[in-house]
Amino acid sequence: MTWVDLPLCSRTELKRKYQTVHDVYEKALYEMQRRLRDSLTAAGLRPNIKYRVKSFDSLYEKLLRRIRSNGEESDRLLITDLIGIRIVCPFMSDLKEIERHIQARFRVLEIERKGAHFSSREFGYESTHLLVALPEDIEESFHLDEEVIAEIQLRTNLQDAWAEVEHELIYKAEFTPFDEPLQRKLAALNANLTLADIVFQEIRDYQRQLRAELSKRRQDFWKKIHDATGGRHTGTHSTPSDDIDTPAGRDAPPDILDPALVASAHDSIDNMLLKALYAHNKKQFRLAIDIYTAILTQNPKPYVRAILHIHRGMAFFAESDYERAVADFSQTLELDDDNWKAYYYRGVVHRLMGNHREALADFDRGLEVDAFQFDTLFARAQLRFELGDVRRAVEDCTAALNVYPDSEEVRDLLRALQQSGDAS
């Protein structure tokens, strides 16, 4: 059924031909989408995937439209969307990544970008359509005697929402709105959805750049601890707790920062924070501290101040100004007494200052807030080892390994504890 002979046979005869291939096409399509889904999942991509074999009524209506539009100049028509897969993602950048993935793993025959011809003042249906040949082994498995083409549509969630509504209101409707104000409302709605897609992508790009800077700063934090303690039982600390500052995402953050954001004259709090983190990672600690302080002088909301005091405290820590670092972490805890990160950071600084009792109290309190924090468990195990409390240090190592079984740092510390001969 990839090709339909012309002139068109009777509807009854065409339906009979359709029914003879429908079930096998459905099975072949299921295998195709399963393979595609597994491939995307293995690459860390988890979009929403829908698939369908085109209904006979829809197929027949499409054939009639094409014949009315183009006549019967050739002796057959090529049907490229009899089997279809729709992939829907939250962000525009996801679509590009998935498109590259499909091109690398399947034989793509054609790519059409619906809506690409619109000017900056025009809006309408947008979607990327890929015509993909069914893999040969699938065709052989289901004894398909002709090349079968699958149409794969790539859309964002908002593009899909618009397409579904437009299909019902305009494409399938017998009567479409001619009233100009109503048409303008539809155009405005589509424009707002397009703008929302762009804004969502900008926010995501910003978050990824923020994560990049936080990730770099985190590595500097561990290096500072390592240098300050002479490397005793600190390891490289390649921990699973990348959510110390932000939730871990699927893909690694980019290793670059958009210069436009850093140089922007628009000093929103978000942009100033990114500038401060950028300065921090360039080891321009005084500049970072000044920017954090400037943001604090704007009297932002309490939860924002709590975050800023943590960032500024880490900058003071990098400057070896431990007293001010402790003061900033304490300010965070005055604003948010359940902030386990502030307890953890303050405990680490107290440990470096030799304030072991205060450090232990901070680690204890942080674990009361969240008993499954790997970093705090590991830090408390290190401190207990230094204090000679080997039994409890072993308990902390065991708890940390329950959270992250593959940690070589914890295993190294556990071996050192066991070799001390004091563990019971």
C-alpha positions in Angstrom: 0.0 0.0 0.0 3.0 2.4 -0.2 1.9 2.9 -3.8 -1.8 3.2 -4.9 -2.6 2.6 -8.6 -4.5 5.1 -10.7 -7.1 5.5 -11.8 -8.4 4.8 -8.3 -10.4 1.5 -7.9 -13.7 1.3 -6.1 -13.8 2.3 -2.4 -14.8 -1.3 -1.6 -11.8 -2.8 -3.5 -9.4 -0.3 -2.0 -10.6 -1.1 1.5 -10.2 -4.8 0.9 -6.5 -4.2 -0.1 -6.1 -2.0 2.9 -7.4 -4.6 5.3 -5.1 -7.3 3.9 -2.0 -5.2 4.9 -3.3 -3.4 8.0 -2.4 -5.9 10.7 1.1 -6.7 9.3 1.8 -2.9 9.0 0.6 -2.4 12.6 3.0 -5.1 13.8 5.9 -3.8 11.7 5.2 -0.2 13.0 5.1 -1.5 16.6 8.6 -3.0 16.1 9.9 0.2 14.5 8.7 2.5 17.3 9.9 0.0 19.9 13.4 0.1 18.3 13.3 3.8 18.1 12.1 4.3 21.7 14.8 1.9 23.0 17.5 3.7 21.0 16.4 7.1 22.3 16.2 5.8 25.9 19.8 4.4 25.6 20.9 7.9 24.5 19.2 9.4 27.6 16.3 10.8 25.5 12.8 10.2 26.8 10.2 11.9 24.7 6.6 11.1 24.4 6.1 8.8 21.4 2.8 8.0 19.7 2.3 5.8 16.6 -0.6 4.8 14.4 -1.5 3.1 11.1 -3.6 5.6 9.1 -7.3 4.7 9.2 -8.9 3.7 5.9 -11.3 6.7 6.0 -8.4 9.1 6.5 -6.4 7.4 3.7 -9.3 7.5 1.3 -10.0 11.2 1.9 -6.4 12.0 1.4 -6.3 10.1 -1.9 -9.3 12.0 -3.1 -7.8 15.4 -2.1 -4.6 14.6 -3.9 -6.4 13.5 -7.1 -8.6 16.6 -7.0 -5.5 18.8 -6.6 -3.0 17.1 -9.0 -5.3 15.1 -11.2 -4.3 11.6 -12.4 -1.2 12.7 -14.4 0.8 9.6 -13.2 -0.3 6.0 -13.0 0.1 5.7 -9.2 0.4 7.8 -6.0 3.1 7.4 -3.4 1.7 7.3 0.2 4.3 8.3 2.7 2.3 8.6 5.9 0.3 5.3 6.0 2.3 4.4 9.1 3.4 7.3 11.3 5.3 8.0 14.5 5.0 11.3 16.4 7.7 12.3 18.8 6.8 15.1 21.3 9.3 16.9 23.5 9.2 19.8 26.0 12.0 21.9 24.3 13.0 22.9 20.8 16.6 21.8 21.4 15.3 18.2 22.1 13.9 18.1 18.6 17.3 18.9 17.1 19.0 16.2 19.2 16.4 13.6 18.3 16.6 14.5 14.6 20.3 13.9 14.6 19.8 10.7 16.5 17.3 9.4 13.9 19.5 10.4 11.0 22.5 8.5 12.5 20.5 5.3 13.1 17.9 5.1 10.3 17.8 5.7 6.6 16.2 9.1 6.2 14.8 9.7 2.7 13.5 13.2 3.1 13.1 16.0 5.7 10.4 18.6 5.5 10.2 21.5 7.9 6.6 22.6 8.1 6.3 26.3 8.7 9.9 27.1 7.8 8.7 29.4 5.0 6.9 31.7 7.5 8.3 35.2 7.8 8.9 36.8 11.2 5.4 38.2 11.1 3.7 35.0 10.1 2.6 32.0 12.3 1.0 28.7 11.6 1.5 24.9 11.9 5.1 24.0 12.6 6.6 20.5 12.7 9.5 18.6 11.3 8.6 15.6 9.2 11.1 12.9 8.4 10.4 10.1 5.9 12.3 7.1 7.1 12.6 3.7 5.4 11.6 0.8 7.5 14.8 -1.2 8.4 15.3 -4.1 6.0 15.3 -6.7 8.7 11.8 -5.5 9.9 10.5 -5.7 6.3 11.9 -9.2 6.0 10.5 -10.4 9.3 7.0 -9.4 8.3 7.4 -10.5 4.6 6.8 -7.0 3.2 7.4 -7.2 -0.5 7.9 -3.4 -1.1 9.8 -0.7 0.6 7.7 0.8 3.4 8.1 4.4 4.5 7.3 5.7 7.9 6.6 9.4 8.5 8.2 10.6 11.8 6.9 13.9 13.1 8.9 15.9 15.6 7.1 18.6 17.7 7.3 20.4 20.9 4.5 20.0 23.4 3.1 23.4 22.4 3.5 22.7 18.7 1.6 19.4 19.2 -1.2 21.1 21.2 -1.7 23.7 18.4 -1.6 21.0 15.7 -4.3 19.0 17.4 -6.6 21.9 17.9 -6.0 23.3 14.4 -6.7 19.9 12.9 -10.1 19.8 14.6 -11.1 23.5 14.0 -9.8 24.0 10.5 -8.4 20.9 8.7 -11.3 18.5 9.5 -14.1 21.1 9.8 -16.6 21.7 7.0 -16.8 25.3 7.9 -13.8 27.4 8.8 -13.9 30.9 10.4 -14.0 33.7 7.8 -14.6 36.4 10.4 -11.3 38.4 10.4 -11.3 39.2 14.1 -11.6 35.5 14.9 -8.8 34.7 12.4 -6.7 37.3 14.1 -7.4 35.7 17.5 -6.2 32.3 16.2 -3.1 33.9 14.7 -2.4 35.6 18.0 -2.8 32.4 19.9 -0.4 30.6 17.7 2.1 33.4 18.0 1.9 33.2 21.8 2.6 29.5 21.7 5.6 30.0 19.4 6.9 32.7 21.7 6.4 30.4 24.7 8.5 27.7 23.0 11.3 30.3 22.5 11.1 31.6 26.1 11.1 28.0 27.5 14.2 27.2 25.5 15.9 30.4 26.7 15.2 29.5 30.3 16.5 26.0 29.8 19.7 27.3 28.1 20.2 29.7 31.1 19.7 26.8 33.6 22.2 24.7 31.7 24.8 27.5 31.7 24.1 28.0 35.4 24.7 24.3 36.0 27.9 24.5 34.1 29.2 27.3 36.4 28.0 25.5 39.5 29.7 22.3 38.4 33.0 24.1 37.9 32.6 25.9 41.2 31.9 22.6 43.0 35.1 21.0 41.6 37.1 24.0 43.0 35.4 23.5 46.3 36.7 19.9 46.6 40.1 21.0 45.4 40.2 23.6 48.1 39.3 21.1 50.8 41.9 18.6 49.4 44.6 21.3 49.5 43.7 22.6 52.9 43.7 19.2 54.5 46.8 17.9 52.8 44.7 15.4 50.9 44.0 13.2 53.9 41.1 10.9 53.1 39.4 13.4 50.8 39.9 11.6 47.5 38.9 13.3 44.3 35.3 13.4 45.5 33.7 12.5 42.2 30.3 12.2 44.0 26.9 11.4 42.8 25.5 14.5 44.6 25.5 16.9 41.7 22.3 18.2 43.1 24.2 20.1 45.9 23.2 23.3 44.0 20.9 22.3 41.2 19.0 19.2 40.2 21.0 16.8 38.0 19.9 16.7 34.4 20.1 14.1 31.8 23.0 15.5 29.9 26.2 17.1 31.2 26.2 20.9 31.3 28.0 22.6 28.6 31.6 23.7 29.2 31.0 27.2 27.9 29.2 30.3 29.1 27.3 32.5 26.7 29.4 35.7 26.6 26.2 37.7 25.7 24.8 36.8 29.1 28.0 37.7 31.0 28.4 41.0 29.1 24.8 42.0 29.2 24.0 45.4 30.6 20.6 44.1 31.8 21.4 43.4 35.4 18.5 41.2 36.5 19.2 39.1 39.6 19.5 35.9 37.4 22.1 37.6 35.1 24.0 39.1 38.0 24.2 35.6 39.6 25.5 34.1 36.4 28.1 36.9 36.3 29.1 36.2 39.8 29.5 32.5 39.2 31.5 33.1 36.1 33.9 35.4 38.1 34.0 32.8 40.8 35.1 30.1 38.3 37.7 32.5 36.8 39.1 32.7 40.4 38.1 36.4 40.5 36.7 35.8 44.0 36.6 39.5 45.2 34.6 40.4 42.1 32.2 37.5 42.7 31.8 38.6 46.3 31.1 42.2 45.2 28.4 41.0 42.8 26.8 38.7 45.4 26.8 41.6 47.8 25.2 43.9 45.2 22.4 41.5 44.7 21.8 41.2 48.4 21.5 45.0 48.7 18.5 44.7 46.4 16.7 42.9 49.3 15.5 40.0 47.2 13.0 37.4 48.6 14.2 35.4 51.7 14.7 32.1 49.7 16.9 34.1 47.2 18.9 35.6 50.0 19.5 32.2 51.4 20.9 30.9 48.1 23.1 34.1 47.7 24.6 33.7 51.2 25.6 30.1 50.3 27.2 31.3 47.1 29.0 34.2 48.8 30.1 32.0 51.6 31.7 29.6 49.1 33.6 32.6 47.6 34.8 33.6 51.0 35.8 30.0 51.5 37.8 30.1 48.3 39.6 33.2 49.6 40.4 31.3 52.8 38.3 33.8 54.7 36.7 31.1 56.8 35.1 33.3 59.4 33.1 35.2 56.8 32.3 31.9 55.1 30.8 30.6 58.3 28.9 33.8 58.8 27.3 33.6 55.4 26.3 29.9 55.8 24.9 30.9 59.2 22.9 33.6 57.5 21.4 31.0 55.2 20.4 28.9 58.2 18.7 31.9 59.8 16.6 32.2 56.7 16.1 28.5 56.1 16.9 26.3 59.1 16.3 23.1 57.1 18.9 23.8 54.5 21.1 20.8 54.6 23.5 22.3 52.2 24.3 25.2 54.5 24.8 22.7 57.4 27.1 20.7 55.2 29.2 23.6 54.0 29.5 25.2 57.4 30.5 21.9 58.9 33.2 21.5 56.3 34.6 24.9 57.1 34.4 24.3 60.8 36.4 21.1 60.3 39.1 23.0 58.4 39.2 25.6 61.2 39.7 22.8 63.8 36.3 23.4 65.3 35.5 19.7 65.4 32.6 19.8 67.8 30.8 22.5 65.7 31.5 20.6 62.5 30.1 17.4 64.0 27.0 19.2 65.2 26.5 20.7 61.7 26.8 17.3 60.0 24.5 15.7 62.6 21.9 18.4 62.0 22.2 18.2 58.2 21.6 14.4 58.4 18.5 15.0 60.6 17.1 17.1 57.7 18.0 14.4 55.1 19.6 11.2 56.3 20.5 10.1 52.7 23.0 12.9 51.9 26.1 11.1 50.6 28.4 14.1 51.0 27.4 14.7 54.6 27.8 11.1 55.5 31.2 10.9 53.9 32.3 14.2 55.5 31.2 13.0 59.0 33.0 9.7 58.4 36.2 11.6 57.7 35.8 13.7 60.7 35.1 10.8 63.0 38.2 9.0 61.7 40.2 12.1 62.6 38.7 12.1 66.0 39.5 8.4 66.5 35.8 7.3 66.5 36.5 4.4 64.1 33.4 2.4 64.8 31.0 5.3 64.0 33.2 6.3 61.0 32.7 2.8 59.7 28.9 3.1 60.2 28.9 6.4 58.2 30.9 4.8 55.4 28.5 1.9 55.3 25.5 4.3 55.1 27.2 6.3 52.4 27.8 3.1 50.3 24.1 2.3 50.7 23.4 5.6 49.0 26.2 5.4 46.4 27.7 1.8 46.2 30.3 2.7 43.5 32.1 5.4 45.5 35.8 4.6 45.4 36.5 7.5 47.9 34.4 5.8 50.5 35.9 2.4 49.9 39.4 3.9 50.3 38.4 5.4 53.6 36.8 2.2 54.7 39.9 0.3 54.0 42.0 2.8 55.9 39.6 2.4 58.9 39.8 -1.3 58.7 43.6 -1.2 58.5 43.7 1.0 61.6 42.8 -2.2 63.6 40.4 -0.3 65.8 37.1 -1.1 64.0 34.8 -3.3 65.8 
